[in-house]
Amino acid sequence: MNEFANEVMEHPEVIESFNQYKSVWQQAYEIDIPDNFTISDSAVKKQARAFKSIIKLDKNFHIYVHGNSDLILFY
């Protein structure tokens, strides 16, 4: 879980917020989320195709990214 948080969220304040939310969610639903899990390669591939090419800001307002989308930072 720590590796996932560091890799995906990167910023300490976001990671702390995620951990707090996870804790509250586990208590509310009385479910234990395991610290170890595998990430589906096919799900990552499928999401990567559309994730960085279209940024949806509002209903009927989209930003289409053409070119090197790796240079765009998401917070």
N, CA, C and O atoms as a Tripos MOL2 file, in Angstrom:
@<TRIPOS>MOLECULE
protein
  300   299    75     0     0
PROTEIN
NO_CHARGES

@<TRIPOS>ATOM
      1 N           0.8250   -1.1840    0.0000 N.3       1 MET1
      2 CA          0.0000    0.0000    0.0000 C.3       1 MET1
      3 C           0.8730    1.2520    0.0000 C.2       1 MET1
      4 O           0.5550    2.2360   -0.6670 O.2       1 MET1
      5 N           1.9800    1.2100    0.7550 N.am      2 ASN2
      6 CA          2.8830    2.3620    0.7770 C.3       2 ASN2
      7 C           3.5260    2.6020   -0.5830 C.2       2 ASN2
      8 O           3.6540    3.7460   -1.0210 O.2       2 ASN2
      9 N           3.9240    1.5390   -1.2430 N.am      3 GLU3
     10 CA          4.5200    1.6720   -2.5780 C.3       3 GLU3
     11 C           3.5070    2.2570   -3.5490 C.2       3 GLU3
     12 O           3.8380    3.1350   -4.3450 O.2       3 GLU3
     13 N           2.2730    1.7700   -3.4840 N.am      4 PHE4
     14 CA          1.2030    2.2870   -4.3310 C.3       4 PHE4
     15 C           0.9980    3.7830   -4.0890 C.2       4 PHE4
     16 O           0.9380    4.5650   -5.0380 O.2       4 PHE4
     17 N           0.8920    4.1780   -2.8250 N.am      5 ALA5
     18 CA          0.6620    5.5830   -2.4890 C.3       5 ALA5
     19 C           1.8080    6.4630   -2.9680 C.2       5 ALA5
     20 O           1.5760    7.5340   -3.5300 O.2       5 ALA5
     21 N           3.0410    6.0190   -2.7510 N.am      6 ASN6
     22 CA          4.1970    6.8200   -3.1760 C.3       6 ASN6
     23 C           4.2910    6.9260   -4.6870 C.2       6 ASN6
     24 O           4.6510    7.9790   -5.2140 O.2       6 ASN6
     25 N           3.9710    5.8500   -5.3870 N.am      7 GLU7
     26 CA          4.0710    5.8280   -6.8490 C.3       7 GLU7
     27 C           2.9520    6.6330   -7.5110 C.2       7 GLU7
     28 O           3.1930    7.3660   -8.4700 O.2       7 GLU7
     29 N           1.7410    6.4940   -7.0000 N.am      8 VAL8
     30 CA          0.5790    7.0990   -7.6580 C.3       8 VAL8
     31 C           0.3320    8.5280   -7.1880 C.2       8 VAL8
     32 O           0.0490    9.4090   -8.0000 O.2       8 VAL8
     33 N           0.4360    8.7580   -5.8900 N.am      9 MET9
     34 CA          0.0550   10.0650   -5.3540 C.3       9 MET9
     35 C           1.2210   11.0210   -5.1620 C.2       9 MET9
     36 O           1.0310   12.2340   -5.2400 O.2       9 MET9
     37 N           2.3970   10.5200   -4.9180 N.am     10 GLU10
     38 CA          3.6520   11.2550   -4.8320 C.3      10 GLU10
     39 C           3.7530   12.2970   -3.7170 C.2      10 GLU10
     40 O           4.7770   12.3370   -3.0360 O.2      10 GLU10
     41 N           2.7590   13.1260   -3.5030 N.am     11 HIS11
     42 CA          2.8440   14.2260   -2.5440 C.3      11 HIS11
     43 C           2.4370   13.7550   -1.1470 C.2      11 HIS11
     44 O           1.3860   13.1360   -0.9830 O.2      11 HIS11
     45 N           3.2690   14.0450   -0.1350 N.am     12 PRO12
     46 CA          3.0020   13.5650    1.2310 C.3      12 PRO12
     47 C           1.6270   13.9610    1.7750 C.2      12 PRO12
     48 O           0.9840   13.1660    2.4590 O.2      12 PRO12
     49 N           1.1720   15.1740    1.4800 N.am     13 GLU13
     50 CA         -0.1330   15.5960    1.9960 C.3      13 GLU13
     51 C          -1.2760   14.8130    1.3590 C.2      13 GLU13
     52 O          -2.2830   14.5500    2.0170 O.2      13 GLU13
     53 N          -1.1360   14.4390    0.1000 N.am     14 VAL14
     54 CA         -2.1580   13.6330   -0.5740 C.3      14 VAL14
     55 C          -2.1390   12.2080   -0.0210 C.2      14 VAL14
     56 O          -3.1930   11.6080    0.1910 O.2      14 VAL14
     57 N          -0.9540   11.6740    0.2110 N.am     15 ILE15
     58 CA         -0.8180   10.3330    0.7640 C.3      15 ILE15
     59 C          -1.4430   10.2800    2.1590 C.2      15 ILE15
     60 O          -2.1600    9.3320    2.4770 O.2      15 ILE15
     61 N          -1.1810   11.2770    2.9830 N.am     16 GLU16
     62 CA         -1.7600   11.3250    4.3330 C.3      16 GLU16
     63 C          -3.2820   11.3930    4.2720 C.2      16 GLU16
     64 O          -3.9660   10.7120    5.0360 O.2      16 GLU16
     65 N          -3.8110   12.2050    3.3740 N.am     17 SER17
     66 CA         -5.2550   12.3110    3.2030 C.3      17 SER17
     67 C          -5.8410   10.9690    2.7490 C.2      17 SER17
     68 O          -6.8970   10.5580    3.2310 O.2      17 SER17
     69 N          -5.1660   10.2970    1.8360 N.am     18 PHE18
     70 CA         -5.5980    8.9800    1.3650 C.3      18 PHE18
     71 C          -5.6300    7.9820    2.5200 C.2      18 PHE18
     72 O          -6.6010    7.2400    2.6740 O.2      18 PHE18
     73 N          -4.5750    7.9620    3.3300 N.am     19 ASN19
     74 CA         -4.5120    7.0300    4.4600 C.3      19 ASN19
     75 C          -5.6150    7.3050    5.4790 C.2      19 ASN19
     76 O          -6.2010    6.3710    6.0270 O.2      19 ASN19
     77 N          -5.8990    8.5720    5.7330 N.am     20 GLN20
     78 CA         -6.9860    8.9170    6.6530 C.3      20 GLN20
     79 C          -8.3340    8.4690    6.0960 C.2      20 GLN20
     80 O          -9.1540    7.9070    6.8220 O.2      20 GLN20
     81 N          -8.5590    8.7180    4.8120 N.am     21 TYR21
     82 CA         -9.8100    8.3110    4.1740 C.3      21 TYR21
     83 C          -9.9620    6.7920    4.2180 C.2      21 TYR21
     84 O         -11.0430    6.2780    4.5050 O.2      21 TYR21
     85 N          -8.8750    6.0790    3.9310 N.am     22 LYS22
     86 CA         -8.8880    4.6070    3.9620 C.3      22 LYS22
     87 C          -9.2720    4.1160    5.3480 C.2      22 LYS22
     88 O         -10.0890    3.2050    5.4830 O.2      22 LYS22
     89 N          -8.6910    4.7110    6.3720 N.am     23 SER23
     90 CA         -8.9750    4.3080    7.7480 C.3      23 SER23
     91 C         -10.4420    4.5470    8.1090 C.2      23 SER23
     92 O         -11.0930    3.6690    8.6750 O.2      23 SER23
     93 N         -10.9580    5.7210    7.7850 N.am     24 VAL24
     94 CA        -12.3580    6.0460    8.0620 C.3      24 VAL24
     95 C         -13.2800    5.1120    7.2990 C.2      24 VAL24
     96 O         -14.2700    4.6320    7.8520 O.2      24 VAL24
     97 N         -12.9770    4.8520    6.0560 N.am     25 TRP25
     98 CA        -13.7960    3.9810    5.2110 C.3      25 TRP25
     99 C         -13.8260    2.5590    5.7660 C.2      25 TRP25
    100 O         -14.8850    1.9340    5.8180 O.2      25 TRP25
    101 N         -12.6640    2.0460    6.1820 N.am     26 GLN26
    102 CA        -12.5920    0.7000    6.7500 C.3      26 GLN26
    103 C         -13.4400    0.5980    8.0210 C.2      26 GLN26
    104 O         -14.1170   -0.4080    8.2320 O.2      26 GLN26
    105 N         -13.4080    1.6130    8.8510 N.am     27 GLN27
    106 CA        -14.1990    1.5960   10.0810 C.3      27 GLN27
    107 C         -15.6910    1.7020    9.7770 C.2      27 GLN27
    108 O         -16.4990    1.0110   10.3990 O.2      27 GLN27
    109 N         -16.0610    2.5510    8.8360 N.am     28 ALA28
    110 CA        -17.4720    2.7520    8.5100 C.3      28 ALA28
    111 C         -18.1100    1.4950    7.9180 C.2      28 ALA28
    112 O         -19.2550    1.1720    8.2330 O.2      28 ALA28
    113 N         -17.3760    0.7920    7.0650 N.am     29 TYR29
    114 CA        -17.9240   -0.3790    6.3850 C.3      29 TYR29
    115 C         -17.4730   -1.7040    7.0050 C.2      29 TYR29
    116 O         -17.8470   -2.7820    6.5440 O.2      29 TYR29
    117 N         -16.6590   -1.5950    8.0630 N.am     30 GLU30
    118 CA        -16.1630   -2.7730    8.7740 C.3      30 GLU30
    119 C         -15.5170   -3.7840    7.8250 C.2      30 GLU30
    120 O         -15.7650   -4.9880    7.8970 O.2      30 GLU30
    121 N         -14.6860   -3.2540    6.9410 N.am     31 ILE31
    122 CA        -13.9660   -4.0630    5.9550 C.3      31 ILE31
    123 C         -12.4800   -3.7420    6.0820 C.2      31 ILE31
    124 O         -12.0900   -2.5810    6.2080 O.2      31 ILE31
    125 N         -11.6620   -4.7850    6.0460 N.am     32 ASP32
    126 CA        -10.2130   -4.5870    6.1030 C.3      32 ASP32
    127 C          -9.6530   -4.5970    4.6850 C.2      32 ASP32
    128 O          -9.8240   -5.5760    3.9580 O.2      32 ASP32
    129 N          -8.9980   -3.5350    4.2950 N.am     33 ILE33
    130 CA         -8.3690   -3.4600    2.9720 C.3      33 ILE33
    131 C          -6.9430   -3.9780    3.1240 C.2      33 ILE33
    132 O          -6.1690   -3.4200    3.9030 O.2      33 ILE33
    133 N          -6.5790   -5.0370    2.3940 N.am     34 PRO34
    134 CA         -5.2340   -5.5990    2.5400 C.3      34 PRO34
    135 C          -4.1540   -4.6150    2.0800 C.2      34 PRO34
    136 O          -4.3820   -3.7930    1.1920 O.2      34 PRO34
    137 N          -2.9770   -4.7150    2.6990 N.am     35 ASP35
    138 CA         -1.8710   -3.8430    2.3280 C.3      35 ASP35
    139 C          -1.1780   -4.2920    1.0440 C.2      35 ASP35
    140 O          -0.4840   -3.4950    0.4120 O.2      35 ASP35
    141 N          -1.3500   -5.5250    0.6570 N.am     36 ASN36
    142 CA         -0.7320   -6.0510   -0.5630 C.3      36 ASN36
    143 C          -1.8110   -6.3820   -1.5900 C.2      36 ASN36
    144 O          -2.7970   -7.0490   -1.2740 O.2      36 ASN36
    145 N          -1.6200   -5.9210   -2.7920 N.am     37 PHE37
    146 CA         -2.5520   -6.2310   -3.8680 C.3      37 PHE37
    147 C          -1.8150   -6.1370   -5.2000 C.2      37 PHE37
    148 O          -0.7810   -5.4790   -5.3120 O.2      37 PHE37
    149 N          -2.3660   -6.8020   -6.1970 N.am     38 THR38
    150 CA         -1.7730   -6.7520   -7.5330 C.3      38 THR38
    151 C          -2.5840   -5.7910   -8.3970 C.2      38 THR38
    152 O          -3.7910   -5.6380   -8.2130 O.2      38 THR38
    153 N          -1.9170   -5.1650   -9.3160 N.am     39 ILE39
    154 CA         -2.5530   -4.2310  -10.2370 C.3      39 ILE39
    155 C          -2.6670   -4.9220  -11.5790 C.2      39 ILE39
    156 O          -1.6800   -5.4290  -12.1110 O.2      39 ILE39
    157 N          -3.8670   -4.9410  -12.1230 N.am     40 SER40
    158 CA         -4.1310   -5.6010  -13.3960 C.3      40 SER40
    159 C          -3.4610   -4.8410  -14.5390 C.2      40 SER40
    160 O          -3.7290   -3.6560  -14.7410 O.2      40 SER40
    161 N          -2.5920   -5.5220  -15.2850 N.am     41 ASP41
    162 CA         -1.9150   -4.8890  -16.4240 C.3      41 ASP41
    163 C          -2.9070   -4.4520  -17.4890 C.2      41 ASP41
    164 O          -2.7470   -3.3880  -18.0870 O.2      41 ASP41
    165 N          -3.9350   -5.2660  -17.7330 N.am     42 SER42
    166 CA         -4.9150   -4.9200  -18.7640 C.3      42 SER42
    167 C          -5.7210   -3.6840  -18.3600 C.2      42 SER42
    168 O          -6.0540   -2.8630  -19.2140 O.2      42 SER42
    169 N          -6.0360   -3.5400  -17.0800 N.am     43 ALA43
    170 CA         -6.7710   -2.3600  -16.6100 C.3      43 ALA43
    171 C          -5.9200   -1.1000  -16.7550 C.2      43 ALA43
    172 O          -6.4290   -0.0450  -17.1340 O.2      43 ALA43
    173 N          -4.6270   -1.2090  -16.4540 N.am     44 VAL44
    174 CA         -3.7190   -0.0640  -16.5880 C.3      44 VAL44
    175 C          -3.6080    0.3470  -18.0460 C.2      44 VAL44
    176 O          -3.6610    1.5350  -18.3640 O.2      44 VAL44
    177 N          -3.4550   -0.6350  -18.9390 N.am     45 LYS45
    178 CA         -3.3520   -0.3420  -20.3700 C.3      45 LYS45
    179 C          -4.6060    0.3400  -20.8880 C.2      45 LYS45
    180 O          -4.5350    1.3280  -21.6190 O.2      45 LYS45
    181 N          -5.7560   -0.1980  -20.4990 N.am     46 LYS46
    182 CA         -7.0280    0.3530  -20.9580 C.3      46 LYS46
    183 C          -7.2000    1.7930  -20.4750 C.2      46 LYS46
    184 O          -7.6240    2.6580  -21.2420 O.2      46 LYS46
    185 N          -6.8760    2.0490  -19.2200 N.am     47 GLN47
    186 CA         -7.0270    3.3920  -18.6600 C.3      47 GLN47
    187 C          -6.0110    4.3650  -19.2540 C.2      47 GLN47
    188 O          -6.3250    5.5400  -19.4480 O.2      47 GLN47
    189 N          -4.8130    3.8980  -19.5410 N.am     48 ALA48
    190 CA         -3.7550    4.7720  -20.0520 C.3      48 ALA48
    191 C          -4.0960    5.3470  -21.4220 C.2      48 ALA48
    192 O          -3.6330    6.4340  -21.7660 O.2      48 ALA48
    193 N          -4.8970    4.6370  -22.2060 N.am     49 ARG49
    194 CA         -5.2390    5.1280  -23.5440 C.3      49 ARG49
    195 C          -6.0370    6.4190  -23.5000 C.2      49 ARG49
    196 O          -5.7880    7.3180  -24.3030 O.2      49 ARG49
    197 N          -6.9780    6.5320  -22.5940 N.am     50 ALA50
    198 CA         -7.8420    7.7090  -22.5570 C.3      50 ALA50
    199 C          -7.5080    8.6580  -21.4220 C.2      50 ALA50
    200 O          -7.9190    9.8180  -21.4550 O.2      50 ALA50
    201 N          -6.7790    8.2040  -20.4250 N.am     51 PHE51
    202 CA         -6.5750    8.9920  -19.2080 C.3      51 PHE51
    203 C          -5.9210   10.3330  -19.4760 C.2      51 PHE51
    204 O          -6.3900   11.3510  -18.9660 O.2      51 PHE51
    205 N          -4.8730   10.3670  -20.2460 N.am     52 LYS52
    206 CA         -4.1340   11.6120  -20.4150 C.3      52 LYS52
    207 C          -4.4070   12.3250  -21.7280 C.2      52 LYS52
    208 O          -3.7910   13.3520  -22.0110 O.2      52 LYS52
    209 N          -5.3100   11.8030  -22.5270 N.am     53 SER53
    210 CA         -5.5770   12.4810  -23.7900 C.3      53 SER53
    211 C          -6.7880   13.4110  -23.7030 C.2      53 SER53
    212 O          -6.9070   14.3410  -24.5010 O.2      53 SER53
    213 N          -7.6890   13.1710  -22.7400 N.am     54 ILE54
    214 CA         -8.8580   14.0280  -22.5650 C.3      54 ILE54
    215 C          -8.9720   14.3990  -21.0950 C.2      54 ILE54
    216 O          -8.9900   13.5240  -20.2300 O.2      54 ILE54
    217 N          -9.0510   15.6890  -20.8120 N.am     55 ILE55
    218 CA         -9.2360   16.1630  -19.4490 C.3      55 ILE55
    219 C         -10.6370   16.7700  -19.3840 C.2      55 ILE55
    220 O         -10.9170   17.7810  -20.0280 O.2      55 ILE55
    221 N         -11.5110   16.1370  -18.5980 N.am     56 LYS56
    222 CA        -12.8890   16.6080  -18.4760 C.3      56 LYS56
    223 C         -12.9830   17.5340  -17.2730 C.2      56 LYS56
    224 O         -12.7710   17.1150  -16.1360 O.2      56 LYS56
    225 N         -13.3030   18.7960  -17.5330 N.am     57 LEU57
    226 CA        -13.3840   19.7870  -16.4730 C.3      57 LEU57
    227 C         -14.8050   20.0290  -16.0030 C.2      57 LEU57
    228 O         -15.0300   20.3210  -14.8280 O.2      57 LEU57
    229 N         -15.7510   19.9120  -16.8930 N.am     58 ASP58
    230 CA        -17.1390   20.1750  -16.5660 C.3      58 ASP58
    231 C         -17.9870   19.5010  -17.6360 C.2      58 ASP58
    232 O         -17.4620   19.0120  -18.6360 O.2      58 ASP58
    233 N         -19.2740   19.4780  -17.4270 N.am     59 LYS59
    234 CA        -20.1720   18.9270  -18.4440 C.3      59 LYS59
    235 C         -20.0130   19.7490  -19.7220 C.2      59 LYS59
    236 O         -20.1910   20.9670  -19.6850 O.2      59 LYS59
    237 N         -19.6970   19.1460  -20.8010 N.am     60 ASN60
    238 CA        -19.5110   19.8090  -22.0990 C.3      60 ASN60
    239 C         -18.2580   20.6800  -22.1710 C.2      60 ASN60
    240 O         -18.1780   21.5470  -23.0410 O.2      60 ASN60
    241 N         -17.2850   20.4830  -21.2940 N.am     61 PHE61
    242 CA        -16.0320   21.2330  -21.3780 C.3      61 PHE61
    243 C         -14.8740   20.2720  -21.2020 C.2      61 PHE61
    244 O         -14.6130   19.7940  -20.0980 O.2      61 PHE61
    245 N         -14.1750   19.9890  -22.3040 N.am     62 HIS62
    246 CA        -13.0710   19.0360  -22.2880 C.3      62 HIS62
    247 C         -11.8240   19.6750  -22.8950 C.2      62 HIS62
    248 O         -11.9110   20.5140  -23.7920 O.2      62 HIS62
    249 N         -10.6780   19.2670  -22.3920 N.am     63 ILE63
    250 CA         -9.4050   19.6810  -22.9730 C.3      63 ILE63
    251 C          -8.7990   18.4450  -23.6230 C.2      63 ILE63
    252 O          -8.6060   17.4230  -22.9640 O.2      63 ILE63
    253 N          -8.5030   18.5360  -24.8930 N.am     64 TYR64
    254 CA         -7.8990   17.4220  -25.6230 C.3      64 TYR64
    255 C          -6.3990   17.6590  -25.7180 C.2      64 TYR64
    256 O          -5.9560   18.7110  -26.1790 O.2      64 TYR64
    257 N          -5.6260   16.6830  -25.2830 N.am     65 VAL65
    258 CA         -4.1820   16.8090  -25.2510 C.3      65 VAL65
    259 C          -3.6070   16.0640  -26.4460 C.2      65 VAL65
    260 O          -3.8550   14.8720  -26.6240 O.2      65 VAL65
    261 N          -2.8430   16.7720  -27.2570 N.am     66 HIS66
    262 CA         -2.1690   16.1670  -28.4010 C.3      66 HIS66
    263 C          -0.6720   16.3310  -28.1950 C.2      66 HIS66
    264 O          -0.2160   17.4010  -27.7940 O.2      66 HIS66
    265 N           0.0730   15.3130  -28.4570 N.am     67 GLY67
    266 CA          1.5140   15.3970  -28.2630 C.3      67 GLY67
    267 C           1.9510   14.5920  -27.0590 C.2      67 GLY67
    268 O           1.3340   13.5800  -26.7250 O.2      67 GLY67
    269 N           2.9980   15.0300  -26.4130 N.am     68 ASN68
    270 CA          3.5960   14.2960  -25.3020 C.3      68 ASN68
    271 C           2.8300   14.5870  -24.0050 C.2      68 ASN68
    272 O           3.1130   15.5670  -23.3150 O.2      68 ASN68
    273 N           1.8660   13.7310  -23.6850 N.am     69 SER69
    274 CA          1.0510   13.9360  -22.4910 C.3      69 SER69
    275 C           1.8190   13.6480  -21.2010 C.2      69 SER69
    276 O           1.3230   13.9550  -20.1170 O.2      69 SER69
    277 N           3.0110   13.0680  -21.2910 N.am     70 ASP70
    278 CA          3.8190   12.8020  -20.1030 C.3      70 ASP70
    279 C           4.3130   14.0890  -19.4480 C.2      70 ASP70
    280 O           4.7280   14.0760  -18.2890 O.2      70 ASP70
    281 N           4.2700   15.1880  -20.1750 N.am     71 LEU71
    282 CA          4.7420   16.4620  -19.6350 C.3      71 LEU71
    283 C           3.6790   17.1940  -18.8340 C.2      71 LEU71
    284 O           3.9530   18.2580  -18.2800 O.2      71 LEU71
    285 N           2.4610   16.6400  -18.7600 N.am     72 ILE72
    286 CA          1.3710   17.2610  -18.0180 C.3      72 ILE72
    287 C           1.3510   16.6590  -16.6210 C.2      72 ILE72
    288 O           1.3940   15.4380  -16.4640 O.2      72 ILE72
    289 N           1.2860   17.5190  -15.6010 N.am     73 LEU73
    290 CA          1.2320   17.0700  -14.2210 C.3      73 LEU73
    291 C          -0.1820   17.1540  -13.7080 C.2      73 LEU73
    292 O          -0.8460   18.1720  -13.9030 O.2      73 LEU73
    293 N          -0.6650   16.1100  -13.0560 N.am     74 PHE74
    294 CA         -2.0000   16.0880  -12.4610 C.3      74 PHE74
    295 C          -1.8680   16.1140  -10.9540 C.2      74 PHE74
    296 O          -1.0900   15.3470  -10.3870 O.2      74 PHE74
    297 N          -2.6070   16.9720  -10.3060 N.am     75 TYR75
    298 CA         -2.5990   17.0600   -8.8500 C.3      75 TYR75
    299 C          -3.9720   16.8130   -8.3240 C.2      75 TYR75
    300 O          -4.1830   16.8420   -7.1110 O.2      75 TYR75
@<TRIPOS>BOND
     1     1     2 1
     2     2     3 1
     3     3     4 2
     4     3     5 am
     5     5     6 1
     6     6     7 1
     7     7     8 2
     8     7     9 am
     9     9    10 1
    10    10    11 1
    11    11    12 2
    12    11    13 am
    13    13    14 1
    14    14    15 1
    15    15    16 2
    16    15    17 am
    17    17    18 1
    18    18    19 1
    19    19    20 2
    20    19    21 am
    21    21    22 1
    22    22    23 1
    23    23    24 2
    24    23    25 am
    25    25    26 1
    26    26    27 1
    27    27    28 2
    28    27    29 am
    29    29    30 1
    30    30    31 1
    31    31    32 2
    32    31    33 am
    33    33    34 1
    34    34    35 1
    35    35    36 2
    36    35    37 am
    37    37    38 1
    38    38    39 1
    39    39    40 2
    40    39    41 am
    41    41    42 1
    42    42    43 1
    43    43    44 2
    44    43    45 am
    45    45    46 1
    46    46    47 1
    47    47    48 2
    48    47    49 am
    49    49    50 1
    50    50    51 1
    51    51    52 2
    52    51    53 am
    53    53    54 1
    54    54    55 1
    55    55    56 2
    56    55    57 am
    57    57    58 1
    58    58    59 1
    59    59    60 2
    60    59    61 am
    61    61    62 1
    62    62    63 1
    63    63    64 2
    64    63    65 am
    65    65    66 1
    66    66    67 1
    67    67    68 2
    68    67    69 am
    69    69    70 1
    70    70    71 1
    71    71    72 2
    72    71    73 am
    73    73    74 1
    74    74    75 1
    75    75    76 2
    76    75    77 am
    77    77    78 1
    78    78    79 1
    79    79    80 2
    80    79    81 am
    81    81    82 1
    82    82    83 1
    83    83    84 2
    84    83    85 am
    85    85    86 1
    86    86    87 1
    87    87    88 2
    88    87    89 am
    89    89    90 1
    90    90    91 1
    91    91    92 2
    92    91    93 am
    93    93    94 1
    94    94    95 1
    95    95    96 2
    96    95    97 am
    97    97    98 1
    98    98    99 1
    99    99   100 2
   100    99   101 am
   101   101   102 1
   102   102   103 1
   103   103   104 2
   104   103   105 am
   105   105   106 1
   106   106   107 1
   107   107   108 2
   108   107   109 am
   109   109   110 1
   110   110   111 1
   111   111   112 2
   112   111   113 am
   113   113   114 1
   114   114   115 1
   115   115   116 2
   116   115   117 am
   117   117   118 1
   118   118   119 1
   119   119   120 2
   120   119   121 am
   121   121   122 1
   122   122   123 1
   123   123   124 2
   124   123   125 am
   125   125   126 1
   126   126   127 1
   127   127   128 2
   128   127   129 am
   129   129   130 1
   130   130   131 1
   131   131   132 2
   132   131   133 am
   133   133   134 1
   134   134   135 1
   135   135   136 2
   136   135   137 am
   137   137   138 1
   138   138   139 1
   139   139   140 2
   140   139   141 am
   141   141   142 1
   142   142   143 1
   143   143   144 2
   144   143   145 am
   145   145   146 1
   146   146   147 1
   147   147   148 2
   148   147   149 am
   149   149   150 1
   150   150   151 1
   151   151   152 2
   152   151   153 am
   153   153   154 1
   154   154   155 1
   155   155   156 2
   156   155   157 am
   157   157   158 1
   158   158   159 1
   159   159   160 2
   160   159   161 am
   161   161   162 1
   162   162   163 1
   163   163   164 2
   164   163   165 am
   165   165   166 1
   166   166   167 1
   167   167   168 2
   168   167   169 am
   169   169   170 1
   170   170   171 1
   171   171   172 2
   172   171   173 am
   173   173   174 1
   174   174   175 1
   175   175   176 2
   176   175   177 am
   177   177   178 1
   178   178   179 1
   179   179   180 2
   180   179   181 am
   181   181   182 1
   182   182   183 1
   183   183   184 2
   184   183   185 am
   185   185   186 1
   186   186   187 1
   187   187   188 2
   188   187   189 am
   189   189   190 1
   190   190   191 1
   191   191   192 2
   192   191   193 am
   193   193   194 1
   194   194   195 1
   195   195   196 2
   196   195   197 am
   197   197   198 1
   198   198   199 1
   199   199   200 2
   200   199   201 am
   201   201   202 1
   202   202   203 1
   203   203   204 2
   204   203   205 am
   205   205   206 1
   206   206   207 1
   207   207   208 2
   208   207   209 am
   209   209   210 1
   210   210   211 1
   211   211   212 2
   212   211   213 am
   213   213   214 1
   214   214   215 1
   215   215   216 2
   216   215   217 am
   217   217   218 1
   218   218   219 1
   219   219   220 2
   220   219   221 am
   221   221   222 1
   222   222   223 1
   223   223   224 2
   224   223   225 am
   225   225   226 1
   226   226   227 1
   227   227   228 2
   228   227   229 am
   229   229   230 1
   230   230   231 1
   231   231   232 2
   232   231   233 am
   233   233   234 1
   234   234   235 1
   235   235   236 2
   236   235   237 am
   237   237   238 1
   238   238   239 1
   239   239   240 2
   240   239   241 am
   241   241   242 1
   242   242   243 1
   243   243   244 2
   244   243   245 am
   245   245   246 1
   246   246   247 1
   247   247   248 2
   248   247   249 am
   249   249   250 1
   250   250   251 1
   251   251   252 2
   252   251   253 am
   253   253   254 1
   254   254   255 1
   255   255   256 2
   256   255   257 am
   257   257   258 1
   258   258   259 1
   259   259   260 2
   260   259   261 am
   261   261   262 1
   262   262   263 1
   263   263   264 2
   264   263   265 am
   265   265   266 1
   266   266   267 1
   267   267   268 2
   268   267   269 am
   269   269   270 1
   270   270   271 1
   271   271   272 2
   272   271   273 am
   273   273   274 1
   274   274   275 1
   275   275   276 2
   276   275   277 am
   277   277   278 1
   278   278   279 1
   279   279   280 2
   280   279   281 am
   281   281   282 1
   282   282   283 1
   283   283   284 2
   284   283   285 am
   285   285   286 1
   286   286   287 1
   287   287   288 2
   288   287   289 am
   289   289   290 1
   290   290   291 1
   291   291   292 2
   292   291   293 am
   293   293   294 1
   294   294   295 1
   295   295   296 2
   296   295   297 am
   297   297   298 1
   298   298   299 1
   299   299   300 2
@<TRIPOS>SUBSTRUCTURE
     1 MET1         2 RESIDUE 1 A MET
     2 ASN2         6 RESIDUE 1 A ASN
     3 GLU3        10 RESIDUE 1 A GLU
     4 PHE4        14 RESIDUE 1 A PHE
     5 ALA5        18 RESIDUE 1 A ALA
     6 ASN6        22 RESIDUE 1 A ASN
     7 GLU7        26 RESIDUE 1 A GLU
     8 VAL8        30 RESIDUE 1 A VAL
     9 MET9        34 RESIDUE 1 A MET
    10 GLU10       38 RESIDUE 1 A GLU
    11 HIS11       42 RESIDUE 1 A HIS
    12 PRO12       46 RESIDUE 1 A PRO
    13 GLU13       50 RESIDUE 1 A GLU
    14 VAL14       54 RESIDUE 1 A VAL
    15 ILE15       58 RESIDUE 1 A ILE
    16 GLU16       62 RESIDUE 1 A GLU
    17 SER17       66 RESIDUE 1 A SER
    18 PHE18       70 RESIDUE 1 A PHE
    19 ASN19       74 RESIDUE 1 A ASN
    20 GLN20       78 RESIDUE 1 A GLN
    21 TYR21       82 RESIDUE 1 A TYR
    22 LYS22       86 RESIDUE 1 A LYS
    23 SER23       90 RESIDUE 1 A SER
    24 VAL24       94 RESIDUE 1 A VAL
    25 TRP25       98 RESIDUE 1 A TRP
    26 GLN26      102 RESIDUE 1 A GLN
    27 GLN27      106 RESIDUE 1 A GLN
    28 ALA28      110 RESIDUE 1 A ALA
    29 TYR29      114 RESIDUE 1 A TYR
    30 GLU30      118 RESIDUE 1 A GLU
    31 ILE31      122 RESIDUE 1 A ILE
    32 ASP32      126 RESIDUE 1 A ASP
    33 ILE33      130 RESIDUE 1 A ILE
    34 PRO34      134 RESIDUE 1 A PRO
    35 ASP35      138 RESIDUE 1 A ASP
    36 ASN36      142 RESIDUE 1 A ASN
    37 PHE37      146 RESIDUE 1 A PHE
    38 THR38      150 RESIDUE 1 A THR
    39 ILE39      154 RESIDUE 1 A ILE
    40 SER40      158 RESIDUE 1 A SER
    41 ASP41      162 RESIDUE 1 A ASP
    42 SER42      166 RESIDUE 1 A SER
    43 ALA43      170 RESIDUE 1 A ALA
    44 VAL44      174 RESIDUE 1 A VAL
    45 LYS45      178 RESIDUE 1 A LYS
    46 LYS46      182 RESIDUE 1 A LYS
    47 GLN47      186 RESIDUE 1 A GLN
    48 ALA48      190 RESIDUE 1 A ALA
    49 ARG49      194 RESIDUE 1 A ARG
    50 ALA50      198 RESIDUE 1 A ALA
    51 PHE51      202 RESIDUE 1 A PHE
    52 LYS52      206 RESIDUE 1 A LYS
    53 SER53      210 RESIDUE 1 A SER
    54 ILE54      214 RESIDUE 1 A ILE
    55 ILE55      218 RESIDUE 1 A ILE
    56 LYS56      222 RESIDUE 1 A LYS
    57 LEU57      226 RESIDUE 1 A LEU
    58 ASP58      230 RESIDUE 1 A ASP
    59 LYS59      234 RESIDUE 1 A LYS
    60 ASN60      238 RESIDUE 1 A ASN
    61 PHE61      242 RESIDUE 1 A PHE
    62 HIS62      246 RESIDUE 1 A HIS
    63 ILE63      250 RESIDUE 1 A ILE
    64 TYR64      254 RESIDUE 1 A TYR
    65 VAL65      258 RESIDUE 1 A VAL
    66 HIS66      262 RESIDUE 1 A HIS
    67 GLY67      266 RESIDUE 1 A GLY
    68 ASN68      270 RESIDUE 1 A ASN
    69 SER69      274 RESIDUE 1 A SER
    70 ASP70      278 RESIDUE 1 A ASP
    71 LEU71      282 RESIDUE 1 A LEU
    72 ILE72      286 RESIDUE 1 A ILE
    73 LEU73      290 RESIDUE 1 A LEU
    74 PHE74      294 RESIDUE 1 A PHE
    75 TYR75      298 RESIDUE 1 A TYR
